[in-house]
Amino acid sequence: MPSREELKKRMDNIPDNIMKECPVCHATFFSMRAGKQRICPNCGFGFRITAKRRAKITFDAFDELDANLTVPKQYQDEKYLAKVAKGKKVTGIKESVLTGIGTLADMKVAAGIMDPFFIMGSLGSATGEKITRLFEKATSERLPVVMFTASGGARMQEGIHSLMQMAKVSQAVEAHSKAGLLYVVVLCDPTTGGVTASFAMQGDIILAESHALIGFAGRRVIEQTIMKKPPKNFQRAETVLEHGFVDAIVQRNDLKQVLTNLLSLHKKEDANG
């Protein structure tokens, strides 16, 4: 029987995060089984990933835009700036969205990827500016847009300036739409709050990853408002699909091919039109 010291030594040598538990089906498995796509091998739930990782697994090539755009200097709250600094360190980007021009099968697409590890992918003034610039560039160069949403909603630390981004981005989306250009949204876990109430639901085609949390108000807020518990799968992608707010649920490892097919079909329609 090993001594307590020997057992402690063995435990100290076990690497961190060797095991994962799925928040949806609660299956426990070795982290390596999630693969580079970070998918639950039991139910297909896509774990949250950084924007840079998503760009790498989705596009053949990706050229970042507005890389240095970040929180305006007018915000001086120390706690807020500490969260911003942490977000930058964890994600490798300077705001909660990565924007750029991606390539899929030699087709160019303007892409926005929200990062849930940057202050929960919250919509700040610089986030809105980056997304608006992306749509303006796409409209100018007649490019389709693919937007991956993953956000807790408006960024409270920026008050009304954050809420204004909903209308600002929506206006840019509308201009892109009026130009007859394609906008595809992929709802990732989680897509909530002001992002859901604006550009996340403005796509011509709205896809969702398996079991992604999608909604406006939080579950607890709704429970306290209606004084009853919502169903178990309330606000999950599958329930949202049943109620007609999503066009299709796509497994993460199929997304690249599905997006390629959609862009190819749209390109053929443009050529024939």
C-alpha positions in Angstrom: 0.0 0.0 0.0 1.6 3.3 -1.1 2.2 5.9 1.6 0.3 9.2 1.7 3.4 11.0 0.4 3.7 8.6 -2.5 0.1 9.1 -3.4 0.4 12.9 -3.2 3.5 12.7 -5.5 1.6 10.7 -8.0 -1.4 13.1 -7.9 1.0 16.1 -8.4 2.3 14.5 -11.6 -1.2 14.2 -13.2 -1.6 16.9 -15.8 -4.4 19.5 -15.4 -7.6 19.2 -17.6 -6.9 15.5 -18.5 -10.7 14.9 -18.1 -13.7 16.7 -19.4 -17.4 16.7 -18.4 -20.0 17.7 -21.0 -22.3 20.4 -19.6 -25.2 19.0 -21.7 -25.1 15.2 -21.4 -22.7 15.1 -18.4 -20.6 12.4 -19.9 -17.0 12.3 -18.6 -14.2 11.5 -20.9 -10.5 12.0 -21.6 -10.0 15.5 -23.0 -8.1 14.1 -26.0 -11.3 12.4 -27.2 -12.8 15.8 -27.9 -10.3 16.2 -30.7 -9.1 19.4 -32.3 -12.7 20.3 -33.0 -13.5 20.2 -29.2 -16.7 18.1 -29.5 -18.3 15.9 -26.9 -17.9 12.3 -28.3 -21.2 11.3 -26.6 -23.7 14.0 -27.7 -21.9 16.2 -30.2 -21.9 19.4 -28.1 -19.3 21.8 -29.3 -17.2 23.1 -26.4 -16.4 26.8 -26.4 -13.2 27.6 -28.4 -11.2 30.7 -29.1 -11.9 32.8 -32.2 -8.4 32.0 -33.5 -8.9 28.3 -33.2 -12.3 28.5 -35.0 -10.7 30.5 -37.8 -8.0 27.8 -38.1 -10.4 24.8 -38.2 -13.0 26.5 -40.5 -11.1 28.4 -43.2 -8.4 27.4 -45.6 -6.8 30.8 -45.1 -7.7 33.8 -42.9 -6.4 37.4 -43.1 -7.3 39.4 -40.0 -8.8 42.9 -40.3 -8.6 45.8 -37.7 -6.3 43.7 -35.4 -5.4 46.7 -33.3 -8.9 48.0 -32.6 -9.6 47.8 -28.9 -11.5 49.3 -26.0 -11.5 53.1 -26.3 -9.2 55.1 -23.9 -12.2 56.8 -22.3 -12.8 53.8 -20.1 -10.6 54.0 -17.0 -12.3 51.7 -14.5 -9.5 49.5 -13.2 -11.6 46.3 -12.8 -12.9 46.6 -16.3 -9.4 47.2 -17.8 -8.1 44.2 -15.8 -10.8 42.0 -17.5 -9.9 43.5 -20.9 -6.2 42.7 -20.2 -7.1 39.1 -19.2 -9.2 38.7 -22.3 -6.4 39.8 -24.5 -4.0 37.4 -22.9 -6.3 34.4 -23.1 -7.5 34.9 -26.6 -4.6 36.6 -28.4 -6.9 39.2 -29.9 -7.7 42.8 -28.7 -11.4 42.7 -28.7 -14.2 40.1 -28.3 -14.5 39.5 -32.1 -12.0 38.4 -34.7 -12.7 39.8 -38.1 -11.1 39.1 -41.5 -11.3 37.7 -45.0 -11.4 34.0 -45.1 -11.0 31.6 -47.9 -13.1 28.4 -48.5 -12.4 26.4 -51.7 -10.9 29.5 -53.3 -14.0 31.5 -52.5 -13.5 34.7 -50.4 -15.8 35.5 -47.5 -15.9 38.2 -44.9 -15.9 36.5 -41.5 -16.6 37.6 -38.0 -15.9 35.2 -35.1 -16.9 36.2 -31.6 -14.7 34.9 -28.8 -16.5 33.6 -25.6 -13.2 33.8 -23.7 -13.0 37.6 -24.1 -15.3 39.0 -21.3 -17.8 36.3 -22.4 -17.8 37.5 -26.0 -19.6 40.7 -24.8 -20.6 43.4 -27.3 -18.6 46.5 -26.5 -18.1 49.6 -28.6 -15.0 48.3 -30.3 -16.7 45.0 -31.0 -19.5 46.8 -32.7 -17.1 48.9 -34.7 -15.1 45.9 -35.9 -18.3 44.1 -37.0 -19.7 47.2 -38.7 -16.4 47.8 -40.6 -16.5 44.1 -41.7 -20.0 44.5 -43.2 -19.1 47.8 -44.9 -16.0 46.2 -46.5 -18.1 43.1 -47.5 -20.7 45.4 -49.1 -18.0 47.5 -50.9 -16.2 44.4 -52.2 -19.5 42.4 -52.8 -18.5 39.6 -50.5 -20.8 37.3 -48.5 -20.5 37.4 -44.7 -20.3 34.5 -42.3 -20.7 35.5 -38.6 -20.0 33.1 -35.7 -21.8 34.4 -32.6 -20.8 33.5 -29.1 -21.7 36.1 -26.6 -23.3 36.9 -23.2 -24.8 40.1 -24.7 -24.1 43.8 -24.3 -21.1 44.8 -22.2 -22.4 46.4 -19.1 -19.2 48.2 -18.3 -19.7 50.4 -21.4 -23.4 51.3 -20.7 -25.4 52.9 -23.4 -22.4 52.8 -25.8 -22.6 49.1 -25.8 -26.4 49.0 -26.4 -25.9 51.4 -29.3 -23.8 48.8 -31.1 -27.0 46.7 -31.7 -28.5 49.3 -33.9 -25.2 50.3 -35.5 -24.3 46.8 -36.6 -27.9 46.0 -37.7 -27.8 49.1 -40.0 -24.6 47.8 -41.6 -26.3 44.3 -42.0 -29.3 45.9 -43.7 -27.1 47.8 -46.2 -25.3 44.6 -47.0 -28.7 42.8 -47.5 -30.0 45.6 -49.8 -26.9 45.1 -51.9 -28.2 41.5 -52.6 -25.4 39.8 -50.7 -25.5 36.7 -48.6 -25.2 36.7 -44.8 -24.9 33.4 -43.0 -25.0 33.2 -39.2 -23.7 30.3 -37.1 -25.1 30.4 -33.5 -22.5 29.0 -31.1 -22.6 28.4 -27.4 -23.7 30.8 -25.9 -25.6 33.3 -28.1 -27.6 35.5 -25.8 -28.7 39.1 -24.9 -28.3 42.0 -27.2 -26.4 39.9 -29.8 -29.4 37.6 -30.2 -31.7 40.7 -30.3 -29.8 42.1 -33.3 -27.3 40.8 -35.8 -27.4 37.1 -34.7 -31.0 36.8 -36.0 -30.6 38.9 -39.1 -29.0 36.2 -41.3 -30.4 35.0 -44.6 -29.4 31.6 -43.4 -29.2 30.8 -39.6 -27.3 27.7 -38.6 -26.6 26.5 -35.0 -24.1 24.1 -33.4 -25.6 21.2 -31.6 -27.0 22.0 -28.1 -25.8 25.6 -28.3 -27.5 27.9 -25.7 -29.5 30.5 -27.6 -31.8 33.1 -26.1 -32.3 36.6 -24.9 -32.9 36.7 -21.1 -31.2 34.2 -18.8 -33.1 31.1 -17.6 -33.2 32.4 -14.0 -34.6 35.7 -15.0 -37.4 34.0 -17.0 -38.1 31.6 -14.1 -38.6 34.5 -11.8 -40.8 36.3 -14.3 -43.2 33.5 -15.2 -43.0 31.9 -11.8 -42.4 28.4 -13.2 -39.5 26.3 -14.5 -39.0 26.2 -18.3 -38.5 22.8 -20.0 -35.2 21.0 -19.7 -34.1 21.8 -23.2 -35.3 25.4 -23.1 -33.1 27.7 -25.1 -31.0 24.9 -26.6 -30.5 24.9 -30.3 -32.8 21.9 -30.9 -35.7 23.6 -29.2 -35.0 26.9 -31.1 -35.0 24.9 -34.3 -38.4 23.4 -33.5 -39.8 26.8 -33.1 -38.5 28.1 -36.4 -35.8 30.5 -35.4 -33.0 28.4 -36.8 -32.7 26.9 -40.3 -30.5 23.9 -39.5 -28.3 22.4 -36.8 -24.8 21.5 -38.0 -22.2 19.5 -36.2 -19.0 21.5 -35.8 -16.9 19.0 -37.9 -19.4 19.4 -40.8 -19.5 23.2 -40.7 -16.7 23.9 -43.1 -18.2 21.7 -45.8 -21.7 23.1 -45.2 -20.5 26.7 -45.5 -18.5 25.8 -48.6 -21.6 24.4 -50.2 -23.7 27.4 -49.3 -21.2 29.8 -50.6 -20.8 27.8 -53.8 -24.6 27.8 -54.4 -24.8 31.5 -53.8 -21.9 32.1 -56.2 -23.7 30.1 -58.9 -26.9 32.1 -58.4 -25.0 35.4 -58.7 -23.4 34.2 -61.9 -26.8 33.2 -63.3 -28.5 36.3 -62.1 
